[in-house]
Amino acid sequence: MKKVVFLLMMTILFASCGEYNKILKSTDYELKYSYAKKYFNAKQYTKSATLLEELVTIFKGTANAEESLYLLAQSYYGQKDYQTASQYFKTYYDTYPKGEYVELARFYSGYGLYLDSPDARLDQTQTYDAINQLQLYLEYYPQSERSSEAQNIMFELQEKLAYKELLATRLYFNLGTYMGNNYLSCVITAQNALKNYPFSKYREELIYLMLQSKYELAQVSVEEKLQGRYRDVVDEYYNYINEYPEGKYIKQAQRYYEYASKRITDTY
């Protein structure tokens, strides 16, 4: 019985392949288009994309031009080739700014890039592209039923970018004075992260790393800069406790403050 079922399945498979190859070679473009949609509806996205790649060029200026381009974008999306899909979605909404599928195209052009956004330790060009696409979507469709989802995705992507900045800030702090003054780089990186992502969940740690780095800067400072560096520690301590009076790092922050404040002279 199992052998019969296997043979039946193989027969169907070969018949299907033969049908597809026959359609590929056909010059009946309307027939090809009907099969492209058939394969798309059957979630055979590689087959539909292959047929549609040819048809979108042939159909330019015809009644099928708009739909075929959108289906091509969705076919790549279905294959999880999100970068290619995003490019075709963008081509669609640029070509048909008032088209039937323009809202969906704008949404999926960003959503696909979000799904493909890399780990925070890697290059984040695609993450920035996803944010830009979703921002454009919200500008065009602020009241859409997808607007809340788009906004939440943007927040998630921004947190990923903030985390990447946090990783860089931690790295500079851990490098210390290795091959230069990395504490200063730590402070600058943290300041930029706080400016770009002021509501990030990593805000407290970024502020604390600035306090730590300013304390370490004072520790390695030359005499003429020492008083200014200690005052920077005190100022940063107050920045921290004003926002986080019961913060995670409050005990260590207090020690930095006490050490620095005792070394500030009245003559400075």
ABEGO torsion letter per residue (X at the ends): XAAAAAAAAAAAAAAAAAAAAAAAABABAAAAAAAAAAAAAAGBAAAAAAAAAAAAAAABGBAAAAAAAAAAAAAAAAAGBAAAAAAAAAAAAAABAABAAAAAAAAAAAAAAAAABBBAABBAAAAAAAAAAAAAAAAABAABAAAAAAAAAAAAAAAAAAAAAAAAAAAAAAAEABGEBAAAAAAAAAAAAAAABAABAAAAAAAAAAAAAAAAAAAABBAAAAAAAAAAAAAAAAAAAAABAABAAAAAAAAAAAAAAAABBAAX
